[in-house]
Amino acid sequence: MKALIKTAPGNGHLEWADRAEPAPGPGEVVLELTGAGLCHTDLGMIHGAYGPGSGYSPSFPMVLGHEYTGRIAENGAGTELPPGSRVVGSAHLTCGRCAWCDRGRSMLCDQRRVLGLDVDGVYAERFVVPERNLAVLPPSVPDRLAVLAEPFAVAAHAVDVARLGDNEKICVLGPGTVGLLTLGALAGREVTVVGRSEDSAQVERARELGATEVATTEIEALHGKFDVVFETAGTGAAVTTGTKLLGRGGRLICVGLPAEEANFSSAQLAWNEQSIIGSRAYDVSTWESVPSRLAAAPGLESIVTHTVHLSDHERALELVESRQATKVLLHS
């Protein structure tokens, strides 16, 4: 079979090349790739950003990719989902036994490894995943929407972490892919989406996806207005802005991963009894609700703006890095 392989550390070193056929172990299945997503974490891997101290431990050659949807092609011992099942699933390989896994916080598992970042991933014609990672898709969720499932699970977990009450005023800060997916995970609620002036196209997409209000200028007028702010931009400046947008008793949910530090007043947090809460990826249990929550937000399919074959990976990279694409669906 063919796979997109990073052959060495550093920038580039990508090959669409032959790879041995995968074989499932106990509790595992082989999936035939239907579609895979390309995100900025994948770009970081391609450009050699992840090495010692990064939180990931890749070894090369390695198949890239961690966002996937596919069909079960082969079952390992002890699995139950029938061949041909359309599925999405977690990119995390966790032990399932430690205290963190038992508490429903498997993203903190000491043995956690991530497909395409620590071990062979999904940019291949076929690949292996644990069956327990998977959720079956209903017919109402097309493949083009399903390919968003992994980053949507990140958004869904953030919404779960926020423990939203009735009639709370909600802001999504950052109208990138995760921000738009967070808007989708908040379907049925009134949401304000805030971006930068250069984010005007994405902010308009947020309006099309159901944002009640959007803003790219005069953000100061919104300071102190929100009960919950989801920071999805992934910059230190956005975190700082997020704290200012909070009203009394507000909660800032940090979903992004800024490379730089944020500046904010802890006295403000104490005086107003505000909270900053980190939301890291998702738990295995998050996936139980992902298919139905995706089905409730069909408009998110519009986020997938381009479809590219894995062998044409250079074009896919250019589309994402030039911001011509919101989301690229890769296929084999």
C-alpha positions in Angstrom: 0.0 0.0 0.0 1.0 3.7 -0.2 1.5 6.1 2.6 2.7 9.7 3.2 6.0 9.1 5.1 8.3 11.6 6.8 11.7 9.9 6.3 13.9 12.1 8.5 13.8 14.8 11.1 14.0 18.5 10.1 12.0 20.4 7.4 10.3 18.4 4.7 11.6 14.8 3.9 8.1 13.7 2.7 7.5 10.8 0.4 4.3 9.2 -1.0 5.8 5.7 -0.9 5.2 2.0 -0.4 4.6 0.8 3.1 3.9 -2.7 4.4 0.2 -3.7 4.8 -0.9 -3.2 8.4 -2.1 -6.1 10.5 -4.5 -5.7 13.5 -3.5 -7.0 16.9 -6.0 -8.0 19.6 -8.6 -5.2 20.1 -7.5 -3.4 16.9 -9.0 -2.9 13.5 -7.6 -1.9 10.1 -9.3 1.1 8.6 -9.4 2.0 5.0 -8.9 5.8 4.8 -11.9 7.8 3.6 -10.6 11.2 4.4 -7.9 12.8 6.6 -7.5 16.4 7.8 -4.5 18.6 7.6 -3.9 20.8 10.7 -1.2 23.1 12.0 0.1 20.4 14.3 0.7 18.3 11.1 2.5 21.3 9.6 4.7 21.5 12.6 5.7 17.9 12.2 6.3 18.4 8.5 8.5 21.4 9.2 10.5 19.6 11.9 9.1 21.6 14.9 8.7 18.6 17.2 11.7 17.0 18.8 13.0 16.5 22.3 11.1 18.6 24.8 8.1 19.3 22.5 5.8 16.8 24.1 6.0 14.4 21.2 8.6 11.7 20.5 8.6 10.9 16.8 11.0 8.4 15.2 11.6 8.2 11.5 10.6 7.0 9.0 7.0 7.6 10.2 3.6 7.9 8.6 2.0 11.3 9.4 -1.5 12.4 10.1 -4.0 12.1 13.1 -7.4 13.4 11.9 -9.3 10.6 10.1 -12.5 9.0 9.0 -12.6 5.5 7.4 -14.2 2.2 7.0 -13.3 -1.0 8.8 -11.4 -3.3 6.5 -10.2 -6.0 8.8 -10.9 -7.0 12.4 -8.4 -8.1 15.1 -9.2 -10.7 17.8 -11.8 -9.5 20.3 -13.3 -6.7 18.1 -17.0 -6.4 17.4 -17.7 -3.6 14.9 -18.6 -5.2 11.6 -16.4 -4.7 8.5 -17.6 -1.8 6.3 -18.6 0.3 9.3 -18.0 4.0 8.8 -16.2 5.4 11.7 -14.3 8.4 13.2 -12.1 8.3 16.3 -9.5 9.4 18.7 -5.9 9.8 17.7 -4.7 9.1 21.2 -3.3 5.7 22.2 -3.7 5.5 26.0 -3.3 2.7 28.6 -6.9 2.6 29.7 -5.8 1.5 33.2 -4.1 4.4 35.0 -5.7 6.9 37.4 -6.1 9.5 34.7 -7.8 7.1 32.3 -10.1 5.9 35.1 -11.1 9.5 35.9 -12.1 10.1 32.3 -9.1 12.3 31.7 -7.1 10.0 29.4 -5.5 13.0 27.7 -3.3 13.2 30.8 -2.3 9.5 30.6 1.5 9.1 31.2 1.6 6.5 28.4 -0.4 8.6 25.9 1.0 8.5 22.3 -0.6 10.3 19.3 -1.0 8.9 15.9 1.2 10.7 13.3 3.2 12.5 16.1 4.6 9.7 18.2 3.8 6.6 16.1 2.6 5.9 12.6 -0.5 7.9 11.7 -3.3 7.9 9.2 -2.0 9.4 6.0 -2.1 6.0 4.3 -4.4 3.9 2.3 -4.9 1.7 5.4 -3.9 2.0 9.0 -4.5 0.4 12.4 -6.3 1.9 15.4 -7.8 0.4 18.7 -11.5 -0.4 18.3 -12.2 1.4 21.6 -11.1 4.6 20.0 -13.8 4.5 17.4 -17.4 5.9 17.1 -19.7 4.7 14.3 -21.1 7.4 12.0 -24.8 7.7 11.2 -25.8 8.0 7.5 -26.7 11.6 8.2 -23.0 12.6 8.6 -21.3 12.7 5.2 -17.6 12.0 4.9 -16.8 15.6 4.2 -18.3 16.5 7.6 -16.9 13.5 9.3 -13.3 14.4 8.5 -13.7 17.3 11.0 -14.4 14.9 13.8 -11.0 14.9 15.5 -10.7 18.7 15.9 -14.5 18.8 16.6 -13.9 16.5 19.5 -11.4 19.1 20.8 -14.1 21.7 20.6 -16.8 19.4 22.1 -14.5 18.6 25.1 -13.9 22.4 25.7 -17.7 23.0 25.7 -18.1 20.1 28.2 -15.3 21.5 30.4 -17.0 24.9 30.5 -20.1 23.4 32.2 -22.4 26.0 30.7 -25.4 27.2 32.5 -28.6 28.6 31.1 -28.6 32.0 29.5 -24.8 32.5 29.9 -23.2 35.0 27.6 -20.6 33.2 25.4 -17.7 34.4 23.3 -15.5 32.4 21.0 -12.2 34.2 20.6 -10.4 33.2 17.4 -12.4 32.3 14.2 -10.0 29.7 12.9 -10.9 26.1 12.3 -11.1 25.2 16.1 -13.0 28.4 16.8 -15.6 27.6 14.1 -15.9 24.0 15.3 -16.4 25.3 18.9 -19.2 27.5 17.5 -20.7 24.3 16.0 -20.4 22.5 19.3 -22.3 25.3 20.8 -25.3 24.8 18.4 -28.5 26.3 19.9 -26.8 28.9 22.0 -26.2 32.6 21.3 -22.5 33.1 20.7 -20.3 36.1 19.9 -17.3 35.5 17.7 -14.3 37.8 18.1 -11.3 38.0 15.7 -8.7 40.3 14.4 -9.2 42.8 11.5 -7.4 40.4 9.2 -9.8 37.6 10.1 -12.8 39.3 8.4 -13.4 36.4 6.0 -13.4 33.9 8.8 -15.6 36.0 10.9 -18.1 36.2 8.1 -18.0 32.4 7.9 -18.8 32.4 11.6 -21.8 34.6 11.0 -23.0 32.1 8.3 -22.5 29.3 10.7 -24.9 30.9 13.2 -22.8 33.4 15.3 -25.2 35.9 16.9 -22.7 38.7 16.8 -19.2 39.1 15.3 -16.5 41.6 16.0 -13.0 42.4 14.6 -12.7 46.1 15.8 -13.6 48.1 18.9 -13.1 44.9 21.0 -12.8 47.1 24.1 -16.5 47.7 24.0 -17.0 44.0 24.7 -14.7 44.0 27.8 -16.5 42.5 30.9 -19.5 41.3 28.9 -19.2 37.5 28.9 -19.7 34.7 31.3 -17.6 32.2 29.3 -14.9 32.9 26.7 -13.4 30.1 24.6 -9.8 31.1 23.6 -9.1 29.2 20.4 -6.7 31.6 18.6 -3.6 30.0 20.3 -1.7 33.3 21.0 -0.6 34.9 24.2 -2.3 38.1 23.2 -5.6 36.3 22.7 -5.4 34.9 26.2 -4.8 38.4 27.6 -7.8 39.7 25.6 -9.9 36.7 26.9 -9.3 37.7 30.5 -10.5 41.2 29.7 -13.7 40.0 28.0 -14.8 38.1 31.1 -17.4 39.6 33.4 -17.8 38.9 37.1 -17.6 35.2 37.9 -16.6 34.5 34.3 -14.6 31.5 33.0 -11.9 31.6 30.3 -11.5 28.2 28.6 -8.0 28.0 27.1 -8.2 25.7 24.1 -5.3 27.1 22.1 -1.6 26.4 22.7 0.3 29.7 22.5 4.1 29.6 22.0 4.5 32.8 24.0 3.4 33.8 27.5 0.2 35.8 28.2 -0.1 38.8 30.5 -3.0 39.3 32.7 -3.9 40.6 36.2 -4.4 37.9 38.8 -5.8 40.6 41.0 -8.6 41.1 38.5 -9.3 37.4 38.6 -9.4 37.4 42.4 -11.5 40.6 42.6 -14.1 39.3 40.2 -13.8 35.6 41.1 -13.0 34.6 37.6 -11.4 31.3 36.5 -8.9 30.2 33.8 -9.4 26.6 32.8 -7.3 24.6 30.5 -8.9 22.2 28.0 -6.6 19.7 26.4 -7.8 17.7 23.4 -10.4 15.1 24.6 -11.0 11.9 26.6 -11.9 8.6 24.9 -15.4 9.1 26.3 -15.9 12.3 24.4 -16.2 10.3 21.2 -19.5 8.8 22.3 -21.3 12.0 21.6 -19.2 13.3 18.6 -21.3 11.7 15.8 -24.6 13.1 17.1 -23.1 16.5 17.8 -21.7 16.7 14.3 -25.0 15.7 12.9 -26.6 18.6 14.8 -24.2 21.1 13.1 -24.3 20.2 9.3 -23.2 23.6 8.3 -19.7 22.9 9.5 -19.2 20.9 6.3 -18.5 24.3 4.6 -15.3 24.5 6.6 -13.8 21.9 4.3 -12.9 24.0 1.3 -10.5 21.8 -0.7 -10.0 18.1 -1.4 -6.5 16.9 -2.4 -4.9 13.5 -3.0 -2.2 12.6 -0.4 0.3 12.2 -3.3 -0.2 16.0 -4.0 0.8 16.9 -0.4 2.8 19.9 -1.5 -0.3 21.6 -2.9 -2.2 20.8 0.3 0.5 22.5 2.3 0.5 25.5 0.1 -3.3 25.9 0.4 -3.2 25.8 4.2 -0.1 27.9 4.7 -1.3 30.6 2.3 -4.7 30.6 4.0 -6.4 29.9 0.7 -8.0 26.9 2.5 -9.9 26.8 5.7 -9.6 23.0 5.9 -8.2 20.5 3.4 -9.5 17.0 3.1 -6.8 14.5 2.1 -7.7 11.2 0.4 -5.8 8.2 -0.9 
